[in-house]
Amino acid sequence: MTINEYLCGNSYPGRFIAAGITPGGKLIYAYAIMGRSASSRNRVFSLENGELFTEPFDLSQVNIKDTSLIIYPAILKVNDSIIVANGIQSLEIKKAILEGRDLESAIERCTFEPDEPNFTPRISLVVREDRFEFAINRRQADGECERKVWSFQKSEGVMHVLHTYEGDGNPLPSFSGDPKSLVSEDNFAQTLWDSLDKENRISLYVNEGGKETLFNAREGD
């Protein structure tokens, strides 16, 4: 299944992480955000030395108490690893790597987001030299936090994706199951941007073989 086929008909997968290897052997990793509320839509991506941050499009419109839910480092580089995350758990993962700890120990110190009634999962990725490690912190029916980590060997032509929601709803239904494995494609940045619902997409960053592509809907891209 291609990314377009996978996302077809899903108007709200939420925040979205992808990583894979193109048929030609290029490393790809990507992060996308979507939004329905004014606070969620008031965001853009900014790049600084290959690291990615979410920031307000209009600072005067920030009207939530816990700004860490919408403003955080989304992509960080540490040692030979790349961290991609949908929240400030990226900093906890960076700390774990620097201390020689694994991803499991990093997410043990995190839970799902306190954005009742959605309780958005925290999703994370570590791109290592030989593999991709995905993680999720999501709320269970009894209110406890489920923490899971998956490891995938890098394989040409294969893409893995993980996102926060199964689709639109009220409350939003959390992503279920394991990360999905899809066909990896060239020109992935434009393909993914075009596959995201035009009414809800906000920003997308893709690194394909070192080439960075950034889309910010609020800036007319």
C-alpha positions in Angstrom: 0.0 0.0 0.0 1.3 3.5 -0.8 1.0 6.5 1.5 -1.8 7.9 -0.7 -3.8 4.7 -0.6 -3.3 4.4 3.2 -4.5 8.0 3.9 -7.3 8.0 1.4 -10.5 8.9 3.1 -8.9 9.6 6.5 -9.5 13.3 7.1 -7.7 13.4 10.5 -4.8 11.1 11.2 -3.4 13.9 13.5 0.3 14.2 14.1 2.2 11.9 11.8 5.7 10.2 11.9 7.2 8.3 9.0 10.6 6.7 8.3 11.9 4.4 5.6 14.4 3.8 2.9 13.6 4.6 -0.8 14.0 2.0 -3.5 17.2 3.8 -4.4 18.6 3.5 -0.8 17.9 7.0 0.5 16.9 7.5 4.1 13.6 9.3 4.6 12.1 10.6 7.8 9.1 12.9 8.2 6.9 14.7 10.7 3.5 16.3 10.0 1.0 18.1 12.1 -2.7 18.6 11.6 -5.2 20.7 13.6 -8.9 21.5 14.1 -8.9 24.1 16.9 -7.6 27.6 16.6 -4.7 26.9 18.9 -3.6 23.8 16.9 -3.9 25.6 13.6 -1.8 28.6 14.9 1.5 26.8 14.3 4.3 26.6 11.8 7.5 24.6 11.6 10.9 26.3 11.8 14.3 24.7 11.0 17.6 25.4 12.8 20.7 23.4 11.9 18.8 20.4 10.8 16.5 20.4 13.9 12.8 21.1 13.7 10.6 23.1 16.1 7.0 24.0 16.2 6.3 27.7 17.0 3.2 30.0 17.0 2.3 31.6 13.7 0.7 34.4 15.6 2.0 34.7 19.2 -0.9 36.9 20.2 -3.3 34.1 19.5 -1.7 31.6 21.9 -4.5 31.1 24.5 -3.8 27.7 26.2 -2.1 27.3 29.6 0.1 24.3 28.7 1.9 25.6 25.6 4.2 22.5 25.5 1.2 20.6 23.9 1.6 22.7 20.8 5.2 24.2 21.0 8.1 21.7 21.3 11.2 20.4 19.5 9.9 17.9 17.0 13.2 16.7 15.5 16.5 16.6 17.4 19.9 15.2 16.5 22.1 13.6 19.1 25.3 11.6 18.6 24.5 9.4 15.5 20.7 9.3 16.1 17.8 11.4 15.0 14.8 11.9 17.3 11.3 12.6 15.9 8.4 13.2 18.4 5.1 14.9 18.7 5.9 16.6 22.0 8.4 17.5 24.7 9.2 13.8 25.2 11.8 14.5 22.5 13.9 16.1 25.3 13.6 13.0 27.5 14.6 10.8 24.7 17.6 13.0 24.0 18.6 12.8 27.6 18.3 9.0 27.6 20.6 8.7 24.5 23.2 10.9 26.0 23.1 8.8 29.2 23.4 5.6 27.2 19.8 4.5 28.1 17.4 2.9 25.6 14.1 4.2 24.3 12.0 2.1 26.6 13.5 3.8 29.7 12.9 7.2 28.1 9.2 6.7 27.5 8.7 5.2 31.0 9.1 8.7 32.2 6.3 10.0 30.0 2.6 9.5 29.7 -0.1 10.4 27.1 -1.0 14.1 26.8 -3.4 15.6 29.4 -5.8 17.0 26.8 -9.0 15.5 28.0 -11.2 14.1 26.4 -8.8 13.2 23.6 -5.8 12.1 25.7 -3.6 12.3 22.6 -0.9 9.6 22.4 2.7 10.6 22.5 4.4 9.1 19.5 8.2 9.0 19.0 10.8 7.7 16.6 14.6 7.2 16.9 16.4 6.8 13.6 19.5 4.7 14.4 22.3 3.6 12.2 20.8 0.2 11.4 17.2 0.4 12.5 14.1 2.5 13.2 12.6 2.5 16.7 9.0 3.7 17.1 7.3 4.2 20.5 3.8 5.2 21.7 2.4 6.3 25.1 -1.4 5.9 24.8 -4.3 5.8 27.3 -6.1 2.5 27.9 -9.8 2.1 28.7 -9.0 1.9 32.4 -7.1 5.2 32.3 -3.6 3.6 32.6 -0.8 4.4 30.1 0.2 1.7 27.7 3.9 2.1 26.6 5.1 0.2 23.5 8.3 0.2 21.5 8.9 -1.4 18.1 12.1 -1.9 16.2 12.4 -2.3 12.4 15.4 -3.1 10.4 16.0 -0.7 7.5 14.9 -2.2 4.2 14.9 -0.6 0.8 11.4 0.2 -0.5 9.8 0.0 2.9 8.2 2.9 4.9 6.9 2.7 8.5 4.3 5.2 9.8 2.8 6.0 13.2 0.2 8.7 13.9 -1.9 9.9 16.8 -5.5 9.2 15.7 -7.4 6.6 13.8 -9.4 9.4 12.2 -11.7 12.3 13.0 -14.2 12.1 15.9 -15.2 13.6 19.2 -13.4 12.6 21.2 -10.6 11.7 18.7 -10.0 8.0 18.6 -6.3 7.1 19.5 -4.2 5.2 17.0 -4.5 1.5 17.6 -2.3 -1.5 16.8 1.2 -1.4 15.5 3.0 1.1 13.1 2.0 0.4 9.5 4.5 -0.7 6.9 3.9 0.8 3.5 5.7 1.0 0.1 8.4 3.6 0.1 8.4 6.1 -2.8 10.6 8.7 -4.3 9.4 12.3 -4.2 7.8 11.4 -0.9 7.5 15.0 0.5 5.1 16.2 -2.2 3.2 12.9 -2.2 2.6 13.0 1.6 1.6 16.6 1.6 -0.9 16.0 -1.2 -2.2 12.9 0.7 -3.0 14.9 3.9 -6.5 16.4 4.1 -6.3 19.9 2.8 -8.7 21.3 5.4 -6.8 20.0 8.4 -3.1 19.8 7.4 -0.8 22.4 9.0 2.9 21.7 8.5 5.1 18.9 7.1 8.8 18.3 7.2 10.5 15.6 5.1 14.2 14.8 5.0 15.0 12.6 2.0 18.6 11.6 1.6 19.7 14.9 3.3 17.3 17.0 1.2 15.0 19.0 3.4 11.5 19.9 2.3 9.2 22.1 4.5 5.5 22.9 4.0 3.6 25.4 6.1 -0.1 25.8 5.2 -0.3 29.1 7.1 2.4 30.6 4.9 0.6 29.6 1.8 2.8 26.6 0.7 
